[in-house]
Amino acid sequence: MRASHADRERAVDVLKAGFAEGRLAQAEYEQRMSRAYQAQTHTELQMLVADLPQGPVPQAQFAPRPMMPAVPATFLPMQMPMPQPTNGAATGSLVCGLIAPFTWGLTSIPAVILGHKARAEIRRTGQRGDGQAVAGLVLGWLGIGAWALFFLVMALIAVSRG
C-alpha cells in the first residue's frame, strides 16, 4: 500500500525518538530519515523502524513512577486540527473589489468597508481569509483612487476652460 505524508511523518517521529533515546547513531539516523522521506510504501517505512520500539518500552515496576500518559504523544496518531472557516466578509470584500470595474467603481467602497471589517474579525476569531480581505481592500482603494483621479481631471478641465 502506498504511504501517505502522515505515514512518513509518523515513521520520522519514531526515528526521532529512537535517536533521542540513543538507539541510533547520528549517521544511521540521518540515512534513515532521508529514506523515510523518500519511501513510497508502508513496507519501506516499516523496514526503517522495525528494530525500534514504536511505543513505550515496558519497565520494571520496582519503584513507583509519577503519573504519566500511557503512550507519549510522539507515538499517538496525528490529530489534525479542524480548519477554520473562511471569513464571509473577506470573501465579500474580494468579490466587491473584483467586480468594481464592471460596476463603474460603485462596489469599491463596500470592498474597503468589508475588507477592514473582515481583517478585524479574522484577528479576533482566527478565521481564514486574510489574503482575500487584503486583496479586496487593495482593489477597493484602487477603485476609489480611480474615481478621485477622474474627478480631479474633470475639475482641471473645467477650470482651464472657463
C-alpha positions in Angstrom: 0.0 0.0 0.0 1.3 3.5 -0.8 2.4 5.6 2.1 0.9 9.0 2.8 2.7 12.1 4.0 1.2 11.4 7.5 2.6 7.9 7.5 6.1 9.2 6.7 5.8 11.8 9.5 4.8 9.0 12.0 7.9 7.0 10.9 10.1 10.1 11.3 8.7 10.6 14.8 9.7 7.0 15.7 13.2 7.6 14.2 13.5 10.9 16.2 12.5 9.1 19.4 15.0 6.3 18.7 17.8 8.8 18.1 16.9 10.8 21.2 17.0 7.6 23.3 20.4 6.7 21.9 19.3 3.8 19.9 20.6 5.2 16.6 23.9 6.8 15.7 23.9 10.2 14.0 24.9 8.8 10.6 22.4 6.0 10.7 19.7 8.4 11.9 20.3 10.8 9.0 20.3 8.0 6.5 17.1 6.5 7.8 15.5 10.0 7.9 16.3 10.6 4.2 15.0 7.2 3.2 11.8 7.8 5.3 11.0 11.0 3.3 11.6 9.1 0.1 9.6 6.0 1.0 6.7 5.2 -1.3 5.1 2.2 0.5 4.2 1.2 4.1 6.7 -1.7 3.7 9.6 0.6 3.2 8.6 2.6 6.2 8.2 -0.5 8.4 11.6 -1.7 7.4 13.1 1.6 8.6 11.5 1.4 12.1 11.2 -2.4 12.6 14.1 -2.6 15.1 12.9 0.4 17.1 10.2 0.4 19.8 7.1 2.0 18.5 5.6 2.7 21.8 6.6 2.9 25.4 9.2 0.3 26.4 8.0 -1.8 29.4 10.0 -1.0 32.6 10.3 -2.9 35.8 7.7 -2.0 38.4 10.1 -1.8 41.4 9.7 1.9 42.2 6.5 3.9 42.0 6.6 6.2 39.0 4.9 9.5 38.6 1.6 9.6 36.8 2.3 9.7 33.0 0.2 9.2 29.9 0.0 5.6 28.8 1.6 6.5 25.4 3.8 9.5 24.7 2.4 12.0 22.3 5.2 11.1 19.8 3.6 7.7 19.2 -0.1 8.8 19.0 -1.7 9.2 15.6 -1.5 12.7 14.4 -4.7 14.7 15.1 -5.2 17.3 12.5 -7.0 20.4 13.8 -10.2 21.3 12.2 -9.6 24.0 9.6 -11.1 27.4 10.4 -13.8 28.6 8.0 -13.1 31.4 5.7 -14.5 34.8 6.8 -17.5 35.7 4.8 -16.7 39.5 4.9 -13.3 38.7 3.4 -14.9 36.9 0.5 -17.4 39.7 0.1 -14.6 42.3 0.0 -12.8 40.4 -2.7 -15.9 39.9 -4.8 -16.8 43.6 -4.5 -13.2 44.6 -5.4 -13.2 42.3 -8.4 -16.5 43.5 -9.9 -15.8 47.2 -9.2 -14.5 47.8 -12.8 -17.8 46.4 -14.2 -20.0 48.5 -11.9 -18.2 51.8 -12.6 -16.5 51.6 -9.2 -19.7 51.6 -7.2 -18.6 48.5 -5.3 -15.2 49.9 -4.3 -16.5 51.5 -1.1 -18.2 48.3 0.1 -15.0 46.4 -0.8 -13.0 48.7 1.5 -15.5 48.6 4.3 -15.9 44.8 4.2 -12.1 44.4 4.0 -11.5 46.3 7.2 -14.4 44.5 8.9 -13.0 41.1 7.8 -9.5 41.8 9.0 -10.7 42.8 12.4 -12.9 39.7 12.7 -10.0 37.5 11.4 -7.6 38.9 14.1 -10.3 38.3 16.7 -11.5 34.8 15.7 -8.5 33.2 13.9 -10.6 32.5 10.8 -9.0 32.2 7.3 -9.3 34.7 4.5 -6.9 37.5 5.4 -5.4 37.4 1.9 -8.9 37.8 0.4 -9.6 40.7 2.7 -6.3 42.4 1.8 -7.0 41.9 -2.0 -10.4 43.3 -1.6 -9.0 46.3 0.3 -6.4 47.0 -2.4 -8.9 46.7 -5.3 -11.4 48.9 -3.4 -8.8 51.6 -2.7 -7.7 51.4 -6.4 -11.3 52.0 -7.5 -11.7 54.9 -5.1 -8.4 56.3 -6.3 -9.5 56.0 -9.9 -12.7 57.9 -9.2 -10.7 60.6 -7.3 -8.4 60.9 -10.3 -11.3 61.2 -12.7 -13.0 64.0 -10.7 -9.6 65.8 -10.4 -9.1 65.7 -14.1 -12.6 66.8 -14.8 -12.2 69.7 -12.4 -8.9 70.8 -14.0 -10.6 70.6 -17.4 -13.5 72.8 -16.2 -11.1 75.3 -14.6 -8.9 75.5 -17.8 -12.0 76.2 -20.0 -13.5 78.8 -18.1 
